[in-house]
Amino acid sequence: MLIRKLDYLIASTLLAIAMNAMAGAQVEEALSDSVKAIMQKSVSDTAVPNKIFTNDLQGRIWLADMSDRLKNFMPQQAYREDFLRSVYYEASRAGLDVQLVLGLIQVESGFKKYAISTSGARGYMQVMPFWVNDIGAPDQNLFHLRTNLRYGCTILRYYLDIEHGDLFRALGRYNGSLGQPEYPNMVLSAWRGKWSYKPL
């Protein structure tokens, strides 16, 4: 029994270390004024509309499926569904695959709202605080659900654009590990494994 507890403790510690190693550490780069203006406009806060799915039936099916998959990470159903609606809206708004964003969040924070990496990245999508100074407003809280998702999706979209759609390189930039395969492979694996979804 004691050995089993020790094994669990060691495994938990190793998983926590691995999660910290994968947590975001975007590198601050000089942005042109035009890029800064576009990103500032993108992160300006607006509420998630009541209707986010173009097809209500398909939306309800997707929400039920994803909610079931997310249950182990987020036990409270109302919060889980609000989270999923927000991810769907923010990812779609940024022109990103919603399932990819879920995979990225799993790798970045393990769906922990108050996750902080060793490099200081915050929240679900592990956004570095310098982004608030560069493209946001000082009163924006990176632990706020929609703020974190808005920044994370805007930043990933920016990296995809500067990498001309190369997802592998964009993910490397997002994590601050450009050129190293571990992080992009983990996100792609989570996306295609746990979060893969084909509409009916």
DOZAZA-940307 format. One line per field, with one value per residue (C-alpha): residue in one letter; x, y, z negated. Coordinates in Angstrom, 3 decimals. Example, Ala and Ser with C-alpha at 12.3 -4.5 7.8 and 13.67 -1.06 7.14 Angstrom:
BEGIN
r: c(A / S);
u: c(12.300 / 13.670);
v: c(-4.500 / -1.060);
w: c(-7.800 / -7.140);
# end
This chain:
BEGIN
r: c(M / L / I / R / K / L / D / Y / L / I / A / S / T / L / L / A / I / A / M / N / A / M / A / G / A / Q / V / E / E / A / L / S / D / S / V / K / A / I / M / Q / K / S / V / S / D / T / A / V / P / N / K / I / F / T / N / D / L / Q / G / R / I / W / L / A / D / M / S / D / R / L / K / N / F / M / P / Q / Q / A / Y / R / E / D / F / L / R / S / V / Y / Y / E / A / S / R / A / G / L / D / V / Q / L / V / L / G / L / I / Q / V / E / S / G / F / K / K / Y / A / I / S / T / S / G / A / R / G / Y / M / Q / V / M / P / F / W / V / N / D / I / G / A / P / D / Q / N / L / F / H / L / R / T / N / L / R / Y / G / C / T / I / L / R / Y / Y / L / D / I / E / H / G / D / L / F / R / A / L / G / R / Y / N / G / S / L / G / Q / P / E / Y / P / N / M / V / L / S / A / W / R / G / K / W / S / Y / K / P / L);
u: c(0.000 / 2.815 / 4.690 / 1.550 / 1.165 / 4.831 / 4.495 / 1.447 / 3.283 / 6.329 / 4.162 / 2.193 / 5.394 / 6.869 / 3.649 / 3.675 / 7.299 / 6.471 / 3.473 / 5.684 / 8.245 / 5.598 / 3.902 / 4.076 / 7.000 / 6.310 / 9.274 / 8.700 / 9.406 / 9.160 / 5.834 / 5.279 / 2.712 / 0.278 / 0.529 / 0.170 / -2.967 / -4.537 / -3.747 / -4.995 / -8.281 / -8.481 / -8.034 / -10.430 / -13.012 / -16.496 / -18.947 / -19.500 / -22.793 / -25.713 / -25.727 / -22.261 / -23.109 / -24.324 / -26.367 / -28.024 / -28.456 / -24.839 / -23.733 / -25.626 / -24.173 / -20.637 / -21.119 / -22.416 / -19.551 / -16.815 / -18.388 / -18.241 / -14.560 / -13.717 / -15.507 / -12.349 / -10.629 / -13.653 / -16.247 / -18.734 / -21.033 / -22.168 / -18.583 / -17.420 / -20.074 / -19.363 / -15.672 / -16.407 / -18.709 / -15.992 / -13.288 / -15.535 / -16.252 / -12.687 / -11.079 / -13.635 / -13.281 / -9.503 / -9.928 / -8.489 / -9.605 / -11.506 / -10.223 / -6.622 / -7.138 / -8.492 / -5.395 / -3.144 / -4.906 / -4.554 / -0.801 / -0.261 / -2.206 / -4.072 / -7.254 / -6.193 / -7.500 / -4.832 / -1.844 / 1.408 / 4.496 / 8.056 / 8.482 / 5.401 / 2.874 / -0.681 / -4.007 / -5.522 / -3.521 / -0.413 / -0.156 / 2.957 / 2.201 / 4.243 / 1.418 / -0.880 / 1.646 / 2.234 / -1.316 / -3.720 / -4.721 / -3.217 / -6.500 / -6.839 / -6.553 / -4.959 / -6.710 / -10.113 / -11.549 / -12.434 / -9.427 / -7.039 / -8.701 / -8.884 / -5.168 / -4.132 / -6.114 / -4.969 / -1.332 / -1.593 / -3.285 / -0.445 / 2.175 / 0.321 / 0.230 / 3.930 / 4.745 / 2.510 / 0.215 / 2.964 / 1.293 / 4.381 / 6.467 / 3.605 / 3.188 / 6.936 / 6.741 / 3.726 / 5.667 / 8.952 / 10.565 / 10.760 / 12.676 / 12.179 / 9.667 / 8.494 / 5.899 / 4.275 / 4.117 / 2.402 / -0.227 / -0.840 / -1.137 / -3.669 / -5.611 / -5.814 / -6.243 / -8.349 / -10.071 / -10.554 / -14.127 / -16.071 / -19.519 / -22.398);
v: c(0.000 / 2.398 / 1.552 / 2.262 / 5.659 / 6.462 / 5.456 / 7.727 / 10.605 / 10.194 / 9.958 / 13.052 / 14.994 / 13.975 / 14.954 / 18.352 / 18.881 / 17.885 / 20.247 / 23.102 / 22.300 / 22.532 / 25.665 / 28.688 / 31.066 / 33.201 / 35.367 / 39.115 / 40.478 / 43.996 / 44.432 / 46.898 / 49.615 / 48.103 / 44.612 / 46.100 / 47.989 / 44.843 / 42.793 / 45.568 / 45.613 / 41.830 / 41.678 / 44.517 / 42.873 / 42.076 / 39.635 / 36.211 / 36.449 / 34.260 / 32.525 / 31.234 / 28.155 / 28.605 / 25.418 / 25.054 / 21.270 / 20.689 / 23.095 / 21.211 / 17.897 / 19.330 / 20.871 / 17.609 / 15.603 / 18.033 / 18.493 / 14.756 / 14.650 / 17.603 / 16.268 / 14.885 / 18.269 / 20.405 / 18.641 / 21.541 / 21.304 / 24.946 / 26.226 / 23.546 / 24.492 / 28.212 / 27.438 / 25.407 / 28.078 / 30.666 / 28.496 / 27.845 / 31.545 / 32.787 / 30.103 / 30.609 / 34.386 / 34.043 / 31.591 / 28.684 / 25.070 / 24.813 / 21.287 / 22.456 / 25.150 / 22.541 / 20.408 / 23.403 / 24.263 / 20.665 / 20.748 / 24.311 / 24.302 / 21.008 / 23.174 / 24.948 / 28.517 / 29.795 / 27.938 / 29.913 / 28.587 / 28.947 / 31.704 / 33.578 / 32.608 / 32.706 / 30.952 / 28.378 / 29.338 / 30.363 / 33.910 / 35.872 / 39.135 / 41.266 / 40.861 / 42.975 / 45.830 / 45.356 / 45.007 / 45.303 / 47.486 / 47.473 / 46.469 / 43.256 / 40.122 / 37.130 / 34.777 / 35.945 / 33.222 / 35.265 / 37.576 / 34.629 / 32.881 / 36.102 / 36.765 / 33.156 / 32.795 / 36.205 / 35.310 / 31.885 / 33.481 / 36.013 / 33.264 / 31.269 / 34.337 / 35.140 / 31.464 / 31.436 / 28.763 / 26.412 / 25.043 / 23.228 / 26.416 / 28.545 / 26.181 / 26.329 / 30.112 / 29.983 / 27.910 / 29.744 / 26.563 / 27.246 / 24.504 / 21.894 / 19.117 / 18.144 / 20.844 / 20.945 / 17.132 / 17.116 / 19.649 / 17.845 / 14.542 / 15.978 / 17.628 / 14.491 / 12.094 / 13.442 / 16.339 / 15.123 / 15.749 / 15.154 / 16.790 / 14.395);
w: c(0.000 / -0.961 / 2.255 / 4.294 / 2.580 / 3.209 / 6.865 / 7.180 / 5.488 / 7.738 / 10.868 / 9.821 / 9.200 / 12.548 / 14.320 / 12.593 / 13.640 / 17.223 / 17.263 / 16.043 / 18.710 / 21.411 / 20.094 / 22.354 / 22.457 / 25.504 / 26.363 / 26.430 / 29.886 / 31.269 / 33.055 / 35.854 / 35.154 / 37.659 / 36.118 / 32.643 / 33.704 / 35.193 / 32.087 / 29.770 / 31.634 / 31.414 / 27.642 / 26.805 / 24.594 / 25.840 / 24.346 / 25.852 / 27.762 / 26.705 / 30.083 / 30.945 / 33.025 / 36.593 / 36.202 / 32.780 / 32.978 / 34.046 / 31.329 / 28.626 / 29.842 / 29.840 / 26.395 / 24.903 / 26.413 / 25.337 / 21.890 / 21.330 / 22.359 / 20.117 / 17.027 / 15.384 / 15.676 / 14.732 / 12.593 / 12.384 / 15.412 / 15.624 / 15.496 / 17.939 / 20.492 / 20.114 / 20.637 / 23.786 / 25.244 / 24.619 / 26.221 / 29.215 / 29.661 / 29.186 / 31.358 / 34.146 / 33.893 / 34.403 / 37.295 / 35.308 / 35.045 / 31.747 / 31.116 / 31.616 / 28.975 / 26.542 / 27.180 / 26.590 / 23.319 / 22.124 / 22.727 / 21.498 / 18.231 / 17.834 / 17.848 / 14.650 / 14.531 / 12.146 / 13.595 / 13.527 / 15.286 / 14.036 / 16.645 / 15.370 / 18.063 / 16.743 / 17.000 / 19.288 / 22.381 / 20.416 / 21.689 / 20.767 / 18.917 / 21.340 / 23.860 / 21.674 / 21.878 / 25.599 / 26.904 / 23.985 / 21.075 / 17.563 / 15.928 / 17.960 / 15.808 / 17.544 / 15.104 / 16.340 / 18.595 / 21.660 / 21.365 / 21.246 / 24.179 / 26.195 / 25.733 / 26.289 / 29.504 / 30.783 / 30.104 / 31.759 / 34.790 / 34.983 / 34.876 / 37.530 / 39.763 / 39.432 / 40.043 / 43.160 / 41.772 / 40.579 / 37.444 / 36.185 / 36.203 / 34.852 / 31.886 / 31.269 / 31.166 / 28.874 / 26.370 / 26.822 / 28.126 / 31.875 / 33.676 / 30.951 / 31.684 / 28.181 / 27.573 / 31.036 / 31.011 / 27.610 / 28.738 / 32.028 / 30.177 / 27.690 / 30.541 / 32.691 / 29.786 / 26.934 / 28.764 / 32.342 / 33.460 / 36.648 / 36.874 / 37.603);
# end
